[in-house]
Amino acid sequence: MGRRRWRDGSGVLVVGGEAGGVSVRVPLEIAGSYRARTKGLLGRDSVEGAILLSPANSVHTLRMRMPIDVAYLDRRFVVIAVRTMRAGRIGLPRLRSRHVLEAEAGAMAEWGVKAGVQVAVVEG
């Protein structure tokens, strides 16, 4: 599969849908550049959907205005862990994490994003 460099832009996060199940499609911002990853959700009051930070293995919520859900993904986009972080926190790096998803607190549970779940990113 090789290492892929994501470019800043938009796309769709697809959760579930294996074995004939129903998939959830979520609007996604892609932050692939250093500048976009560094900014993330800082200074925002809300986010429509989620943001993908890649490559990334940790995040912080310093100067954030809202609590967020953080999902750590391995290189194949399998969820390693999901955490809710309040503003003003520093998250520890996850060793196998290659990508991080951020969304408003509570959103990941609604979408079915939890440890062991495979997600996909469709650029567009």
N, CA, C and O atoms as CSV, one atom per row, in Angstrom:
chain,resi,resn,atom,element,x,y,z
A,1,MET,N,N,0.821,-1.192,0.000
A,1,MET,CA,C,0.000,0.000,0.000
A,1,MET,C,C,0.867,1.258,0.000
A,1,MET,O,O,0.477,2.268,-0.586
A,2,GLY,N,N,2.045,1.217,0.652
A,2,GLY,CA,C,2.947,2.362,0.618
A,2,GLY,C,C,2.437,3.536,1.436
A,2,GLY,O,O,1.292,3.554,1.888
A,3,ARG,N,N,3.312,4.513,1.615
A,3,ARG,CA,C,2.932,5.705,2.360
A,3,ARG,C,C,2.316,6.712,1.422
A,3,ARG,O,O,2.874,7.038,0.375
A,4,ARG,N,N,1.183,7.187,1.807
A,4,ARG,CA,C,0.465,8.144,0.988
A,4,ARG,C,C,0.546,9.510,1.639
A,4,ARG,O,O,0.417,9.629,2.857
A,5,ARG,N,N,0.754,10.525,0.847
A,5,ARG,CA,C,0.739,11.915,1.322
A,5,ARG,C,C,-0.617,12.507,1.022
A,5,ARG,O,O,-0.999,12.627,-0.141
A,6,TRP,N,N,-1.345,12.876,2.049
A,6,TRP,CA,C,-2.652,13.500,1.859
A,6,TRP,C,C,-2.469,14.973,1.605
A,6,TRP,O,O,-1.604,15.608,2.209
A,7,ARG,N,N,-3.267,15.523,0.723
A,7,ARG,CA,C,-3.248,16.955,0.441
A,7,ARG,C,C,-4.414,17.614,1.162
A,7,ARG,O,O,-5.453,16.992,1.381
A,8,ASP,N,N,-4.231,18.883,1.531
A,8,ASP,CA,C,-5.308,19.636,2.166
A,8,ASP,C,C,-6.506,19.678,1.222
A,8,ASP,O,O,-6.352,19.840,0.011
A,9,GLY,N,N,-7.687,19.531,1.787
A,9,GLY,CA,C,-8.883,19.579,0.959
A,9,GLY,C,C,-10.081,19.029,1.696
A,9,GLY,O,O,-10.153,19.074,2.924
A,10,SER,N,N,-11.020,18.508,0.926
A,10,SER,CA,C,-12.227,17.965,1.531
A,10,SER,C,C,-12.458,16.555,1.020
A,10,SER,O,O,-11.859,16.115,0.039
A,11,GLY,N,N,-13.340,15.866,1.713
A,11,GLY,CA,C,-13.661,14.505,1.330
A,11,GLY,C,C,-14.820,14.002,2.150
A,11,GLY,O,O,-15.611,14.771,2.698
A,12,VAL,N,N,-14.898,12.685,2.220
A,12,VAL,CA,C,-15.964,12.024,2.981
A,12,VAL,C,C,-15.326,10.918,3.814
A,12,VAL,O,O,-14.496,10.153,3.323
A,13,LEU,N,N,-15.725,10.845,5.082
A,13,LEU,CA,C,-15.339,9.751,5.960
A,13,LEU,C,C,-16.446,8.710,5.882
A,13,LEU,O,O,-17.614,9.027,6.108
A,14,VAL,N,N,-16.087,7.472,5.564
A,14,VAL,CA,C,-17.066,6.390,5.479
A,14,VAL,C,C,-16.811,5.442,6.645
A,14,VAL,O,O,-15.714,4.905,6.802
A,15,VAL,N,N,-17.855,5.247,7.465
A,15,VAL,CA,C,-17.758,4.389,8.647
A,15,VAL,C,C,-18.688,3.200,8.451
A,15,VAL,O,O,-19.870,3.365,8.150
A,16,GLY,N,N,-18.141,1.997,8.623
A,16,GLY,CA,C,-18.973,0.795,8.528
A,16,GLY,C,C,-19.276,0.418,7.096
A,16,GLY,O,O,-18.609,0.861,6.161
A,17,GLY,N,N,-20.306,-0.418,6.940
A,17,GLY,CA,C,-20.708,-0.860,5.615
A,17,GLY,C,C,-20.152,-2.219,5.235
A,17,GLY,O,O,-20.454,-2.725,4.155
A,18,GLU,N,N,-19.326,-2.835,6.119
A,18,GLU,CA,C,-18.809,-4.164,5.811
A,18,GLU,C,C,-19.923,-5.190,5.978
A,18,GLU,O,O,-20.881,-4.956,6.714
A,19,ALA,N,N,-19.801,-6.302,5.310
A,19,ALA,CA,C,-20.730,-7.429,5.414
A,19,ALA,C,C,-22.178,-7.008,5.185
A,19,ALA,O,O,-23.090,-7.494,5.854
A,20,GLY,N,N,-22.378,-6.101,4.236
A,20,GLY,CA,C,-23.732,-5.698,3.896
A,20,GLY,C,C,-24.385,-4.728,4.859
A,20,GLY,O,O,-25.565,-4.410,4.711
A,21,GLY,N,N,-23.635,-4.252,5.846
A,21,GLY,CA,C,-24.192,-3.300,6.799
A,21,GLY,C,C,-24.350,-1.921,6.186
A,21,GLY,O,O,-23.892,-1.662,5.074
A,22,VAL,N,N,-24.994,-1.058,6.918
A,22,VAL,CA,C,-25.215,0.315,6.457
A,22,VAL,C,C,-23.994,1.160,6.811
A,22,VAL,O,O,-23.477,1.075,7.925
A,23,SER,N,N,-23.540,1.965,5.873
A,23,SER,CA,C,-22.406,2.839,6.153
A,23,SER,C,C,-22.894,4.242,6.473
A,23,SER,O,O,-23.947,4.682,6.012
A,24,VAL,N,N,-22.094,4.926,7.275
A,24,VAL,CA,C,-22.346,6.323,7.618
A,24,VAL,C,C,-21.337,7.155,6.853
A,24,VAL,O,O,-20.145,6.849,6.863
A,25,ARG,N,N,-21.799,8.200,6.192
A,25,ARG,CA,C,-20.920,9.087,5.424
A,25,ARG,C,C,-20.907,10.448,6.102
A,25,ARG,O,O,-21.956,11.048,6.336
A,26,VAL,N,N,-19.703,10.928,6.416
A,26,VAL,CA,C,-19.530,12.159,7.185
A,26,VAL,C,C,-18.672,13.139,6.382
A,26,VAL,O,O,-17.636,12.743,5.848
A,27,PRO,N,N,-19.082,14.418,6.283
A,27,PRO,CA,C,-18.226,15.412,5.622
A,27,PRO,C,C,-16.871,15.476,6.331
A,27,PRO,O,O,-16.798,15.411,7.558
A,28,LEU,N,N,-15.810,15.605,5.547
A,28,LEU,CA,C,-14.465,15.536,6.104
A,28,LEU,C,C,-13.572,16.629,5.530
A,28,LEU,O,O,-13.559,16.870,4.323
A,29,GLU,N,N,-12.832,17.280,6.410
A,29,GLU,CA,C,-11.736,18.161,5.988
A,29,GLU,C,C,-10.463,17.347,6.106
A,29,GLU,O,O,-10.288,16.602,7.070
A,30,ILE,N,N,-9.578,17.483,5.139
A,30,ILE,CA,C,-8.301,16.768,5.170
A,30,ILE,C,C,-7.188,17.774,5.403
A,30,ILE,O,O,-7.029,18.732,4.646
A,31,ALA,N,N,-6.419,17.545,6.461
A,31,ALA,CA,C,-5.285,18.405,6.802
A,31,ALA,C,C,-4.011,17.589,6.626
A,31,ALA,O,O,-3.600,16.857,7.525
A,32,GLY,N,N,-3.394,17.725,5.459
A,32,GLY,CA,C,-2.196,16.962,5.153
A,32,GLY,C,C,-0.919,17.775,5.256
A,32,GLY,O,O,0.164,17.211,5.416
A,33,SER,N,N,-1.032,19.095,5.165
A,33,SER,CA,C,0.162,19.943,5.266
A,33,SER,C,C,0.466,20.246,6.727
A,33,SER,O,O,-0.418,20.173,7.580
A,34,TYR,N,N,1.703,20.581,7.005
A,34,TYR,CA,C,2.099,20.916,8.371
A,34,TYR,C,C,1.239,22.057,8.906
A,34,TYR,O,O,0.759,22.002,10.038
A,35,ARG,N,N,1.049,23.079,8.098
A,35,ARG,CA,C,0.270,24.254,8.532
A,35,ARG,C,C,-1.170,23.866,8.889
A,35,ARG,O,O,-1.679,24.275,9.933
A,36,ALA,N,N,-1.821,23.088,8.036
A,36,ALA,CA,C,-3.210,22.691,8.289
A,36,ALA,C,C,-3.318,21.771,9.502
A,36,ALA,O,O,-4.257,21.890,10.289
A,37,ARG,N,N,-2.353,20.847,9.659
A,37,ARG,CA,C,-2.379,19.956,10.830
A,37,ARG,C,C,-2.175,20.738,12.112
A,37,ARG,O,O,-2.818,20.451,13.122
A,38,THR,N,N,-1.286,21.727,12.085
A,38,THR,CA,C,-1.011,22.531,13.272
A,38,THR,C,C,-2.234,23.328,13.687
A,38,THR,O,O,-2.511,23.468,14.878
A,39,LYS,N,N,-2.966,23.850,12.717
A,39,LYS,CA,C,-4.173,24.633,13.021
A,39,LYS,C,C,-5.318,23.743,13.489
A,39,LYS,O,O,-5.984,24.062,14.474
A,40,GLY,N,N,-5.554,22.631,12.795
A,40,GLY,CA,C,-6.624,21.714,13.195
A,40,GLY,C,C,-7.931,22.444,13.451
A,40,GLY,O,O,-8.423,23.169,12.586
A,41,LEU,N,N,-8.491,22.255,14.638
A,41,LEU,CA,C,-9.755,22.881,15.008
A,41,LEU,C,C,-9.567,24.114,15.887
A,41,LEU,O,O,-10.539,24.632,16.436
A,42,LEU,N,N,-8.331,24.589,16.029
A,42,LEU,CA,C,-8.078,25.748,16.887
A,42,LEU,C,C,-8.858,26.969,16.423
A,42,LEU,O,O,-8.901,27.282,15.234
A,43,GLY,N,N,-9.469,27.647,17.377
A,43,GLY,CA,C,-10.176,28.885,17.088
A,43,GLY,C,C,-11.584,28.702,16.550
A,43,GLY,O,O,-12.250,29.685,16.226
A,44,ARG,N,N,-12.048,27.467,16.448
A,44,ARG,CA,C,-13.397,27.232,15.921
A,44,ARG,C,C,-14.383,26.987,17.064
A,44,ARG,O,O,-14.016,26.491,18.130
A,45,ASP,N,N,-15.626,27.344,16.815
A,45,ASP,CA,C,-16.688,27.077,17.780
A,45,ASP,C,C,-17.408,25.778,17.466
A,45,ASP,O,O,-18.097,25.223,18.322
A,46,SER,N,N,-17.249,25.288,16.239
A,46,SER,CA,C,-17.891,24.033,15.844
A,46,SER,C,C,-17.186,23.506,14.598
A,46,SER,O,O,-16.359,24.191,13.996
A,47,VAL,N,N,-17.527,22.288,14.229
A,47,VAL,CA,C,-16.998,21.695,13.005
A,47,VAL,C,C,-18.123,20.906,12.352
A,47,VAL,O,O,-18.873,20.198,13.023
A,48,GLU,N,N,-18.229,21.036,11.050
A,48,GLU,CA,C,-19.214,20.270,10.285
A,48,GLU,C,C,-18.552,18.962,9.898
A,48,GLU,O,O,-17.684,18.950,9.026
A,49,GLY,N,N,-18.939,17.861,10.524
A,49,GLY,CA,C,-18.314,16.582,10.237
A,49,GLY,C,C,-17.043,16.399,11.046
A,49,GLY,O,O,-17.039,16.589,12.262
A,50,ALA,N,N,-15.959,16.028,10.365
A,50,ALA,CA,C,-14.706,15.718,11.041
A,50,ALA,C,C,-13.536,16.307,10.274
A,50,ALA,O,O,-13.681,16.780,9.146
A,51,ILE,N,N,-12.370,16.267,10.914
A,51,ILE,CA,C,-11.136,16.673,10.250
A,51,ILE,C,C,-10.125,15.534,10.411
A,51,ILE,O,O,-9.991,14.967,11.496
A,52,LEU,N,N,-9.419,15.204,9.334
A,52,LEU,CA,C,-8.388,14.182,9.338
A,52,LEU,C,C,-7.037,14.865,9.367
A,52,LEU,O,O,-6.733,15.686,8.501
A,53,LEU,N,N,-6.220,14.528,10.362
A,53,LEU,CA,C,-4.847,15.023,10.446
A,53,LEU,C,C,-3.937,13.864,10.047
A,53,LEU,O,O,-3.950,12.813,10.689
A,54,SER,N,N,-3.146,14.054,8.985
A,54,SER,CA,C,-2.298,12.971,8.514
A,54,SER,C,C,-1.025,13.518,7.888
A,54,SER,O,O,-1.090,14.374,7.006
A,55,PRO,N,N,0.126,13.037,8.329
A,55,PRO,CA,C,0.329,12.052,9.380
A,55,PRO,C,C,0.225,12.704,10.763
A,55,PRO,O,O,0.546,13.881,10.930
A,56,ALA,N,N,-0.224,11.932,11.742
A,56,ALA,CA,C,-0.326,12.419,13.123
A,56,ALA,C,C,-0.495,11.234,14.060
A,56,ALA,O,O,-1.104,10.227,13.700
A,57,ASN,N,N,0.052,11.363,15.266
A,57,ASN,CA,C,-0.148,10.319,16.268
A,57,ASN,C,C,-0.541,10.887,17.629
A,57,ASN,O,O,-0.686,10.141,18.598
A,58,SER,N,N,-0.714,12.222,17.703
A,58,SER,CA,C,-1.179,12.836,18.941
A,58,SER,C,C,-1.761,14.208,18.622
A,58,SER,O,O,-1.515,14.771,17.555
A,59,VAL,N,N,-2.540,14.736,19.570
A,59,VAL,CA,C,-3.133,16.066,19.413
A,59,VAL,C,C,-3.154,16.757,20.772
A,59,VAL,O,O,-2.943,16.135,21.813
A,60,HIS,N,N,-3.412,18.044,20.730
A,60,HIS,CA,C,-3.641,18.788,21.969
A,60,HIS,C,C,-4.879,19.647,21.757
A,60,HIS,O,O,-5.310,19.885,20.629
A,61,THR,N,N,-5.441,20.107,22.873
A,61,THR,CA,C,-6.627,20.958,22.784
A,61,THR,C,C,-6.355,22.312,23.439
A,61,THR,O,O,-7.278,22.976,23.911
A,62,LEU,N,N,-5.091,22.715,23.463
A,62,LEU,CA,C,-4.735,24.034,23.986
A,62,LEU,C,C,-5.345,25.094,23.073
A,62,LEU,O,O,-5.272,24.970,21.850
A,63,ARG,N,N,-5.936,26.117,23.641
A,63,ARG,CA,C,-6.588,27.214,22.919
A,63,ARG,C,C,-7.836,26.769,22.148
A,63,ARG,O,O,-8.314,27.499,21.280
A,64,MET,N,N,-8.362,25.593,22.454
A,64,MET,CA,C,-9.609,25.172,21.813
A,64,MET,C,C,-10.784,25.711,22.603
A,64,MET,O,O,-10.687,25.962,23.805
A,65,ARG,N,N,-11.893,25.885,21.907
A,65,ARG,CA,C,-13.093,26.445,22.525
A,65,ARG,C,C,-14.119,25.390,22.892
A,65,ARG,O,O,-15.134,25.710,23.511
A,66,MET,N,N,-13.876,24.139,22.524
A,66,MET,CA,C,-14.881,23.101,22.744
A,66,MET,C,C,-14.198,21.763,23.013
A,66,MET,O,O,-13.064,21.545,22.585
A,67,PRO,N,N,-14.890,20.864,23.725
A,67,PRO,CA,C,-14.350,19.509,23.853
A,67,PRO,C,C,-14.477,18.792,22.514
A,67,PRO,O,O,-15.389,19.078,21.738
A,68,ILE,N,N,-13.565,17.859,22.241
A,68,ILE,CA,C,-13.587,17.139,20.967
A,68,ILE,C,C,-13.433,15.638,21.180
A,68,ILE,O,O,-12.886,15.189,22.188
A,69,ASP,N,N,-13.922,14.880,20.218
A,69,ASP,CA,C,-13.631,13.453,20.129
A,69,ASP,C,C,-12.394,13.309,19.258
A,69,ASP,O,O,-12.247,13.996,18.247
A,70,VAL,N,N,-11.508,12.411,19.662
A,70,VAL,CA,C,-10.282,12.140,18.916
A,70,VAL,C,C,-10.217,10.639,18.662
A,70,VAL,O,O,-10.289,9.843,19.598
A,71,ALA,N,N,-10.081,10.254,17.398
A,71,ALA,CA,C,-9.908,8.847,17.037
A,71,ALA,C,C,-8.515,8.675,16.449
A,71,ALA,O,O,-8.123,9.389,15.527
A,72,TYR,N,N,-7.780,7.724,16.994
A,72,TYR,CA,C,-6.440,7.410,16.498
A,72,TYR,C,C,-6.562,6.231,15.537
A,72,TYR,O,O,-7.158,5.207,15.870
A,73,LEU,N,N,-5.988,6.386,14.335
A,73,LEU,CA,C,-6.111,5.365,13.291
A,73,LEU,C,C,-4.738,4.803,12.934
A,73,LEU,O,O,-3.746,5.531,12.922
A,74,ASP,N,N,-4.688,3.498,12.642
A,74,ASP,CA,C,-3.426,2.920,12.190
A,74,ASP,C,C,-3.244,3.174,10.694
A,74,ASP,O,O,-4.051,3.881,10.091
A,75,ARG,N,N,-2.219,2.623,10.098
A,75,ARG,CA,C,-1.912,2.911,8.693
A,75,ARG,C,C,-2.961,2.391,7.732
A,75,ARG,O,O,-3.041,2.855,6.595
A,76,ARG,N,N,-3.778,1.423,8.174
A,76,ARG,CA,C,-4.851,0.877,7.332
A,76,ARG,C,C,-6.214,1.498,7.649
A,76,ARG,O,O,-7.243,1.023,7.169
A,77,PHE,N,N,-6.218,2.548,8.451
A,77,PHE,CA,C,-7.442,3.257,8.844
A,77,PHE,C,C,-8.364,2.420,9.731
A,77,PHE,O,O,-9.588,2.538,9.662
A,78,VAL,N,N,-7.758,1.574,10.562
A,78,VAL,CA,C,-8.510,0.865,11.604
A,78,VAL,C,C,-8.370,1.697,12.873
A,78,VAL,O,O,-7.271,2.135,13.214
A,79,VAL,N,N,-9.486,1.917,13.573
A,79,VAL,CA,C,-9.485,2.740,14.781
A,79,VAL,C,C,-8.768,2.010,15.910
A,79,VAL,O,O,-9.135,0.893,16.276
A,80,ILE,N,N,-7.735,2.658,16.460
A,80,ILE,CA,C,-6.984,2.108,17.587
A,80,ILE,C,C,-7.683,2.465,18.896
A,80,ILE,O,O,-7.838,1.616,19.775
A,81,ALA,N,N,-8.103,3.727,19.022
A,81,ALA,CA,C,-8.750,4.205,20.248
A,81,ALA,C,C,-9.509,5.476,19.953
A,81,ALA,O,O,-9.195,6.191,19.001
A,82,VAL,N,N,-10.513,5.760,20.770
A,82,VAL,CA,C,-11.275,7.007,20.685
A,82,VAL,C,C,-11.305,7.624,22.074
A,82,VAL,O,O,-11.595,6.943,23.057
A,83,ARG,N,N,-11.009,8.896,22.151
A,83,ARG,CA,C,-11.017,9.625,23.418
A,83,ARG,C,C,-11.768,10.936,23.239
A,83,ARG,O,O,-11.758,11.529,22.160
A,84,THR,N,N,-12.422,11.382,24.313
A,84,THR,CA,C,-12.997,12.725,24.338
A,84,THR,C,C,-12.051,13.580,25.159
A,84,THR,O,O,-11.701,13.230,26.286
A,85,MET,N,N,-11.638,14.701,24.589
A,85,MET,CA,C,-10.689,15.591,25.261
A,85,MET,C,C,-11.336,16.945,25.523
A,85,MET,O,O,-11.903,17.559,24.619
A,86,ARG,N,N,-11.246,17.404,26.766
A,86,ARG,CA,C,-11.708,18.748,27.095
A,86,ARG,C,C,-10.669,19.750,26.603
A,86,ARG,O,O,-9.520,19.396,26.343
A,87,ALA,N,N,-11.087,20.993,26.482
A,87,ALA,CA,C,-10.169,22.068,26.077
A,87,ALA,C,C,-9.025,22.176,27.083
A,87,ALA,O,O,-9.202,21.934,28.277
A,88,GLY,N,N,-7.847,22.545,26.575
A,88,GLY,CA,C,-6.692,22.764,27.442
A,88,GLY,C,C,-5.924,21.523,27.831
A,88,GLY,O,O,-5.209,21.539,28.833
A,89,ARG,N,N,-6.045,20.447,27.075
A,89,ARG,CA,C,-5.369,19.185,27.392
A,89,ARG,C,C,-4.312,18.854,26.338
A,89,ARG,O,O,-4.365,19.340,25.208
A,90,ILE,N,N,-3.351,18.015,26.735
A,90,ILE,CA,C,-2.331,17.506,25.818
A,90,ILE,C,C,-2.469,15.991,25.797
A,90,ILE,O,O,-2.360,15.335,26.833
A,91,GLY,N,N,-2.710,15.439,24.611
A,91,GLY,CA,C,-2.849,13.994,24.475
A,91,GLY,C,C,-1.498,13.330,24.289
A,91,GLY,O,O,-0.605,13.889,23.652
A,92,LEU,N,N,-1.351,12.139,24.846
A,92,LEU,CA,C,-0.122,11.376,24.674
A,92,LEU,C,C,-0.093,10.742,23.287
A,92,LEU,O,O,-1.142,10.359,22.768
A,93,PRO,N,N,1.085,10.623,22.678
A,93,PRO,CA,C,1.182,9.977,21.362
A,93,PRO,C,C,0.771,8.509,21.435
A,93,PRO,O,O,1.013,7.837,22.438
A,94,ARG,N,N,0.154,8.023,20.377
A,94,ARG,CA,C,-0.210,6.602,20.242
A,94,ARG,C,C,0.803,5.973,19.303
A,94,ARG,O,O,0.982,6.438,18.177
A,95,LEU,N,N,1.461,4.927,19.754
A,95,LEU,CA,C,2.569,4.351,18.999
A,95,LEU,C,C,2.196,3.909,17.588
A,95,LEU,O,O,2.934,4.214,16.652
A,96,ARG,N,N,1.089,3.207,17.397
A,96,ARG,CA,C,0.741,2.696,16.067
A,96,ARG,C,C,-0.076,3.680,15.247
A,96,ARG,O,O,-0.422,3.391,14.101
A,97,SER,N,N,-0.388,4.834,15.812
A,97,SER,CA,C,-1.242,5.796,15.116
A,97,SER,C,C,-0.498,6.474,13.974
A,97,SER,O,O,0.634,6.929,14.134
A,98,ARG,N,N,-1.163,6.535,12.802
A,98,ARG,CA,C,-0.613,7.239,11.642
A,98,ARG,C,C,-1.495,8.405,11.231
A,98,ARG,O,O,-1.047,9.318,10.536
A,99,HIS,N,N,-2.769,8.373,11.669
A,99,HIS,CA,C,-3.741,9.407,11.323
A,99,HIS,C,C,-4.595,9.675,12.557
A,99,HIS,O,O,-4.779,8.799,13.401
A,100,VAL,N,N,-5.116,10.901,12.650
A,100,VAL,CA,C,-6.007,11.261,13.748
A,100,VAL,C,C,-7.238,11.945,13.175
A,100,VAL,O,O,-7.133,12.821,12.317
A,101,LEU,N,N,-8.408,11.534,13.660
A,101,LEU,CA,C,-9.664,12.193,13.322
A,101,LEU,C,C,-10.103,13.036,14.507
A,101,LEU,O,O,-10.022,12.588,15.651
A,102,GLU,N,N,-10.569,14.255,14.244
A,102,GLU,CA,C,-11.128,15.104,15.285
A,102,GLU,C,C,-12.552,15.488,14.892
A,102,GLU,O,O,-12.843,15.729,13.720
A,103,ALA,N,N,-13.434,15.540,15.888
A,103,ALA,CA,C,-14.824,15.946,15.664
A,103,ALA,C,C,-15.368,16.495,16.981
A,103,ALA,O,O,-14.736,16.364,18.029
A,104,GLU,N,N,-16.548,17.111,16.912
A,104,GLU,CA,C,-17.171,17.599,18.135
A,104,GLU,C,C,-17.432,16.438,19.082
A,104,GLU,O,O,-17.732,15.327,18.645
A,105,ALA,N,N,-17.317,16.701,20.382
A,105,ALA,CA,C,-17.534,15.668,21.392
A,105,ALA,C,C,-18.899,15.012,21.200
A,105,ALA,O,O,-19.910,15.697,21.041
A,106,GLY,N,N,-18.920,13.689,21.217
A,106,GLY,CA,C,-20.151,12.925,21.066
A,106,GLY,C,C,-20.409,12.442,19.651
A,106,GLY,O,O,-21.184,11.507,19.450
A,107,ALA,N,N,-19.775,13.061,18.670
A,107,ALA,CA,C,-20.040,12.717,17.265
A,107,ALA,C,C,-19.567,11.313,16.911
A,107,ALA,O,O,-20.264,10.593,16.197
A,108,MET,N,N,-18.401,10.913,17.393
A,108,MET,CA,C,-17.840,9.610,17.004
A,108,MET,C,C,-18.769,8.465,17.412
A,108,MET,O,O,-18.964,7.521,16.647
A,109,ALA,N,N,-19.339,8.548,18.608
A,109,ALA,CA,C,-20.262,7.500,19.058
A,109,ALA,C,C,-21.484,7.438,18.147
A,109,ALA,O,O,-21.956,6.349,17.818
A,110,GLU,N,N,-21.999,8.596,17.736
A,110,GLU,CA,C,-23.155,8.629,16.827
A,110,GLU,C,C,-22.829,7.959,15.494
A,110,GLU,O,O,-23.683,7.293,14.909
A,111,TRP,N,N,-21.610,8.132,15.017
A,111,TRP,CA,C,-21.208,7.584,13.723
A,111,TRP,C,C,-20.792,6.124,13.790
A,111,TRP,O,O,-20.656,5.473,12.754
A,112,GLY,N,N,-20.586,5.595,15.003
A,112,GLY,CA,C,-20.117,4.218,15.152
A,112,GLY,C,C,-18.614,4.078,15.097
A,112,GLY,O,O,-18.104,2.984,14.855
A,113,VAL,N,N,-17.887,5.175,15.319
A,113,VAL,CA,C,-16.426,5.128,15.331
A,113,VAL,C,C,-15.981,4.685,16.723
A,113,VAL,O,O,-16.163,5.401,17.708
A,114,LYS,N,N,-15.385,3.470,16.782
A,114,LYS,CA,C,-14.884,2.924,18.043
A,114,LYS,C,C,-13.724,1.993,17.731
A,114,LYS,O,O,-13.501,1.650,16.570
A,115,ALA,N,N,-12.988,1.584,18.745
A,115,ALA,CA,C,-11.815,0.742,18.563
A,115,ALA,C,C,-12.173,-0.499,17.745
A,115,ALA,O,O,-13.181,-1.156,18.001
A,116,GLY,N,N,-11.326,-0.809,16.752
A,116,GLY,CA,C,-11.503,-1.976,15.912
A,116,GLY,C,C,-12.284,-1.741,14.639
A,116,GLY,O,O,-12.292,-2.600,13.758
A,117,VAL,N,N,-12.942,-0.597,14.517
A,117,VAL,CA,C,-13.755,-0.299,13.338
A,117,VAL,C,C,-12.863,0.185,12.189
A,117,VAL,O,O,-11.943,0.976,12.398
A,118,GLN,N,N,-13.142,-0.292,10.997
A,118,GLN,CA,C,-12.443,0.155,9.783
A,118,GLN,C,C,-13.178,1.373,9.225
A,118,GLN,O,O,-14.398,1.345,9.063
A,119,VAL,N,N,-12.444,2.430,8.934
A,119,VAL,CA,C,-13.036,3.592,8.270
A,119,VAL,C,C,-12.314,3.794,6.953
A,119,VAL,O,O,-11.234,3.245,6.733
A,120,ALA,N,N,-12.913,4.582,6.085
A,120,ALA,CA,C,-12.300,4.888,4.785
A,120,ALA,C,C,-12.430,6.376,4.522
A,120,ALA,O,O,-13.367,7.022,4.992
A,121,VAL,N,N,-11.484,6.912,3.770
A,121,VAL,CA,C,-11.508,8.307,3.385
A,121,VAL,C,C,-11.608,8.377,1.872
A,121,VAL,O,O,-10.806,7.782,1.152
A,122,VAL,N,N,-12.608,9.117,1.401
A,122,VAL,CA,C,-12.796,9.332,-0.025
A,122,VAL,C,C,-12.542,10.811,-0.274
A,122,VAL,O,O,-13.241,11.670,0.262
A,123,GLU,N,N,-11.532,11.102,-1.094
A,123,GLU,CA,C,-11.238,12.502,-1.400
A,123,GLU,C,C,-12.281,13.034,-2.373
A,123,GLU,O,O,-12.885,12.291,-3.147
A,124,GLY,N,N,-12.468,14.346,-2.306
A,124,GLY,CA,C,-13.408,14.872,-3.261
A,124,GLY,C,C,-13.738,16.255,-2.960
A,124,GLY,O,O,-14.530,16.871,-3.674
